[in-house]
Amino acid sequence: MSKNAMAAAPTSIPRPALVAGLAIAIGGAVLFSTKAIVAKLLYRYHIDAVTLIAFRMLFSFPFFLAIALWKMRTEAPLPVIDRWRILGLGLIGYYLSSFLDFLGLQYISVGLERLILFLTPTFVLLITSVFLKRHIGRLEWAALAVSYCGIVLVFVHDLQGGAGNAVLGSTLVLGSAISYALYLLFCGELVKRIGTLRLVSYAMCVSSVACIAQFFVLRPAALLIQPSEVYWLSLVNGIFCTIFPVFMTMYAVRRIGAATASQAGMVGPVSTLFLGALVLGEPITAVQLAGTGLVLGGIYMLSRKK
C-alpha cells in the first residue's frame, strides 16, 4: 500500500503500542513474502500460473466481497468516475502485478523474486521523476544505485548458477513491480476520498473476478479438479498470504505510521531467502546475502529521506 495513502501516525507512540505495531507489520511482511514459497510448492503439482492465481483468488474472493458489500451498504455510492478508476487499479495493481509475479516465479529463485519486488519504492521514485518531473536528490540517487547493485549481484549469481531462464523470469517479475508501482501512484488521491479498506476490498474484488474469468477463458474447467494438496496450498495462499497480510499491513500503518511500518517490512526479502532454503532447499550463498544487504540498505536510505 502507498505510504501517502495512509494517515500519519502520532509523533509519540507508547512503547507497548509500538512493539505491537512492529510485530504486526513484520508478521504481515513475512506472510506476504511467503506467497512465493507457496507458489513454488504448487508448481510441483504441474499447474501453471493461470491456474495458480485462479485458485488463490477463489479462496480469498469471498472475504473481500463480504467487506465490499458491507461498505456498499454503509457508505455513500461512489461517483461513476471513481468506479472506473477502481476498475483500472484492480486490473493494474493486483491482477496484472500478481499474474506477472507468479509467471516469473516459474523461472527464478524466490530470493531474487522478492528482491526485485522490493524495488517497488524505487520504481515509484523513478516514475515520478520521469513523468511528474520530480527532482531526485543525491541521497535518493545513492539509494537507487545501492539497491540496483544488489539486484544485479543476485541476478548474475542466479544466471551463473544455471537457474532456469533467469532473464525471462526477472523480466516478468520486474513488470510486476512496475505495475504495482503504477498502482501506488494512481491510488493516492482516491484512497484519501474513499478510504483504504474500501479501496482495497473493491480493487481486490476486481482482481479476483479478472483472475477467475481468465482461467475459464484460457483453461478447461476440468483443471479445477486437482489433488487435495493443491487445494490446501491454495487455501494457505489465499488466506495467509493474501487476506492476512493486506489487513495486517493496513492495521500496522494506522498504528505506527507508514514510515515505521515500511521499515519493518524490510524483513520480507530476508525471510523469503531463508524460507526458500528451509522449505525448498534453495542454497544461501555469500553473494545472495551481500545482494540482499545492498537492496535493504538502499531501501533504508530512501526510508530515512525526509
C-alpha positions in Angstrom: 0.0 0.0 0.0 1.1 3.5 -0.7 2.8 5.5 2.0 1.0 8.7 1.0 -2.3 6.8 1.1 -2.2 6.3 4.8 -2.8 8.6 7.6 0.2 9.6 9.6 0.7 8.0 13.0 1.1 10.2 16.1 4.6 11.5 16.6 4.7 9.9 20.1 3.7 6.2 20.3 3.6 4.4 23.6 6.2 1.6 23.7 3.7 -1.3 24.0 1.7 0.1 21.0 4.9 0.5 19.0 6.1 -3.1 19.8 2.7 -4.5 18.9 2.5 -2.5 15.7 6.0 -3.6 14.7 5.1 -7.2 15.4 2.0 -6.9 13.2 4.0 -5.2 10.4 6.7 -7.8 10.5 4.2 -10.6 10.5 2.4 -9.2 7.5 5.6 -8.8 5.6 6.7 -12.3 6.3 3.2 -13.8 5.3 3.1 -11.7 2.1 6.6 -12.8 1.1 5.6 -16.5 1.8 3.4 -16.5 -1.3 6.5 -17.1 -3.4 7.3 -20.2 -1.3 3.7 -21.5 -1.7 3.8 -20.8 -5.4 6.9 -22.9 -5.8 5.3 -25.7 -3.9 2.2 -25.6 -6.1 4.3 -25.7 -9.3 5.5 -29.1 -8.2 2.0 -30.4 -9.0 2.3 -29.3 -12.6 -0.1 -26.4 -12.6 0.6 -23.2 -14.4 0.4 -19.5 -13.3 -3.1 -19.1 -14.7 -4.5 -22.0 -12.6 -2.4 -21.0 -9.5 -3.7 -17.4 -9.4 -7.3 -18.5 -10.1 -7.2 -20.8 -7.1 -5.6 -18.1 -4.9 -8.4 -15.7 -5.7 -11.2 -18.3 -5.4 -10.2 -18.8 -1.8 -9.7 -15.1 -1.0 -12.5 -13.5 -3.0 -15.4 -14.3 -0.6 -13.6 -12.3 2.2 -13.0 -9.3 0.1 -16.5 -9.5 -1.4 -18.1 -9.5 2.1 -16.2 -6.4 3.1 -17.0 -4.7 -0.2 -20.7 -5.5 0.2 -20.6 -4.2 3.8 -19.0 -0.9 2.6 -21.5 -0.6 -0.2 -24.4 -0.8 2.4 -22.8 1.6 4.9 -21.1 4.1 2.7 -22.4 6.6 0.1 -22.4 5.4 -3.5 -19.2 6.2 -5.5 -19.2 8.5 -8.5 -19.0 6.8 -11.8 -15.5 8.1 -12.5 -14.3 6.6 -9.3 -15.8 3.3 -10.2 -13.8 3.3 -13.4 -10.7 4.2 -11.5 -11.1 1.4 -9.1 -11.6 -1.0 -12.1 -8.3 0.2 -13.6 -6.5 0.0 -10.3 -7.7 -3.5 -9.6 -6.5 -4.7 -13.0 -3.1 -3.0 -12.8 -2.3 -3.3 -9.1 -3.5 -6.8 -8.2 -4.4 -8.7 -11.3 -1.5 -7.8 -13.7 1.1 -7.5 -10.9 0.2 -10.8 -9.3 0.0 -12.6 -12.7 3.4 -11.4 -13.8 4.9 -12.3 -10.4 3.6 -15.9 -10.5 4.7 -16.3 -14.1 8.2 -15.1 -13.2 8.4 -17.5 -10.3 8.5 -20.4 -12.7 11.9 -19.4 -13.8 13.8 -17.7 -10.9 14.5 -18.3 -7.2 12.2 -16.9 -4.6 15.1 -14.8 -3.2 15.7 -13.0 -6.4 11.9 -12.6 -7.0 11.4 -11.0 -3.6 14.4 -8.6 -4.1 13.1 -7.4 -7.4 9.6 -6.8 -6.0 11.2 -5.0 -3.1 12.4 -2.3 -5.6 8.9 -1.1 -6.0 9.6 2.2 -4.0 12.5 2.9 -6.3 10.3 2.5 -9.3 7.7 4.9 -7.8 10.6 7.4 -7.4 11.8 7.0 -10.9 8.4 7.2 -12.5 7.6 10.4 -10.6 10.9 11.8 -11.7 10.5 11.0 -15.4 6.7 11.7 -15.8 5.9 14.1 -13.0 9.3 15.9 -13.2 10.0 15.4 -9.5 13.6 16.3 -8.5 15.7 13.4 -7.2 18.3 14.4 -4.6 21.8 13.0 -4.2 20.8 10.7 -1.3 18.0 9.2 -3.3 20.3 8.6 -6.3 22.7 7.0 -4.0 20.0 4.8 -2.5 18.9 3.8 -6.0 22.4 2.9 -7.0 23.0 0.8 -3.9 19.7 -1.1 -4.4 20.2 -1.9 -8.0 23.8 -3.0 -7.4 22.3 -5.6 -5.0 19.8 -6.8 -7.6 22.5 -7.1 -10.3 24.7 -9.0 -7.9 22.0 -11.6 -7.1 20.8 -11.7 -10.8 24.3 -12.5 -12.1 24.7 -15.1 -9.3 21.5 -16.8 -10.4 22.4 -16.6 -14.1 25.8 -18.2 -13.5 24.3 -20.8 -11.2 22.3 -22.3 -14.0 18.9 -21.1 -12.8 16.1 -21.7 -15.3 15.7 -18.8 -17.7 16.7 -16.1 -15.2 16.4 -13.3 -17.8 12.7 -14.1 -18.7 11.8 -14.7 -15.0 13.4 -11.5 -13.9 11.8 -9.5 -16.7 8.3 -10.8 -15.7 8.8 -10.0 -12.0 10.2 -6.6 -13.0 7.0 -6.0 -14.9 5.1 -7.0 -11.8 7.0 -4.5 -9.6 6.5 -1.7 -12.2 2.7 -2.4 -12.5 2.3 -2.3 -8.7 4.3 1.0 -8.6 1.9 2.5 -11.0 -1.0 1.3 -8.8 0.6 3.0 -5.8 1.0 6.3 -7.8 -2.6 6.3 -9.1 -4.3 5.3 -5.9 -3.0 8.1 -3.7 -5.8 10.7 -4.2 -8.5 8.1 -4.5 -7.8 6.4 -1.2 -7.9 9.7 0.6 -11.5 10.2 -0.6 -13.0 6.7 -0.2 -10.7 5.1 2.5 -8.2 2.3 2.5 -10.4 -0.5 3.5 -13.0 0.3 0.8 -10.4 0.8 -1.9 -8.6 -2.4 -1.1 -11.7 -4.5 -0.9 -13.1 -3.1 -4.2 -9.8 -3.4 -6.1 -9.3 -7.0 -4.8 -12.8 -7.9 -6.0 -12.0 -6.6 -9.5 -8.7 -8.5 -9.5 -10.4 -11.7 -8.3 -13.1 -11.6 -11.0 -10.4 -11.0 -13.6 -8.2 -13.8 -12.5 -11.1 -16.3 -12.2 -12.5 -15.2 -15.6 -9.1 -15.6 -17.2 -8.9 -19.2 -16.0 -12.2 -20.1 -17.5 -11.3 -18.4 -20.8 -7.9 -19.9 -21.2 -8.2 -23.3 -19.4 -10.8 -26.1 -19.3 -13.0 -26.3 -16.2 -11.7 -29.8 -15.7 -8.5 -28.3 -14.3 -10.4 -27.3 -11.2 -10.1 -31.0 -10.2 -6.7 -31.2 -8.6 -5.0 -33.2 -5.8 -6.0 -32.3 -2.3 -2.6 -30.8 -1.7 -3.3 -28.1 -4.4 -6.4 -27.1 -2.6 -4.7 -26.9 0.8 -1.8 -24.9 -0.5 -4.2 -22.6 -2.4 -6.1 -22.1 0.8 -2.9 -21.0 2.5 -2.1 -18.8 -0.4 -5.5 -17.1 -0.4 -5.9 -16.6 3.3 -2.5 -16.5 4.9 -0.5 -15.0 2.0 -3.2 -12.6 0.7 -6.0 -11.7 3.1 -4.0 -11.6 6.4 -1.1 -9.5 5.0 -3.4 -6.9 3.4 -5.2 -6.2 6.6 -2.2 -6.7 8.9 -0.2 -4.1 7.0 -3.1 -1.7 6.9 -3.6 -2.0 10.7 0.1 -1.6 11.4 0.3 1.5 9.3 -2.6 3.0 11.2 -1.0 2.1 14.5 2.7 3.1 14.0 2.7 5.1 10.8 3.6 4.3 7.2 7.3 5.1 7.5 7.9 2.8 10.5 5.7 0.0 9.0 7.6 0.1 5.7 11.0 -0.2 7.5 9.6 -3.2 9.4 8.6 -4.6 6.1 12.3 -4.9 5.1 12.3 -8.3 6.9 10.2 -9.6 3.9 13.1 -10.3 1.5 15.3 -11.7 4.2 12.5 -14.1 5.4 12.0 -15.3 1.8 15.6 -16.0 1.4 15.8 -18.2 4.5 12.3 -19.8 3.9 13.4 -20.7 0.4 16.4 -22.5 1.9 14.3 -24.2 4.6 11.3 -25.3 2.6 12.6 -25.5 -1.0 16.2 -26.4 -0.4 17.4 -23.3 -2.3 21.0 -22.6 -1.2 22.0 -19.4 0.6 25.3 -18.1 -0.6 27.5 -15.2 0.4 26.7 -13.4 -2.8 22.9 -13.6 -2.1 23.4 -12.3 1.4 25.5 -9.4 0.1 23.0 -8.6 -2.6 20.2 -8.7 -0.1 22.1 -6.4 2.2 22.6 -3.9 -0.6 19.0 -3.8 -1.5 17.8 -3.4 2.1 20.5 -0.8 2.7 19.2 1.2 -0.4 15.6 1.0 0.7 16.5 2.0 4.2 18.3 5.1 2.8 15.1 6.0 1.0 13.0 5.5 4.1 15.3 7.9 6.0 14.8 10.6 3.4 12.7 13.4 4.9 
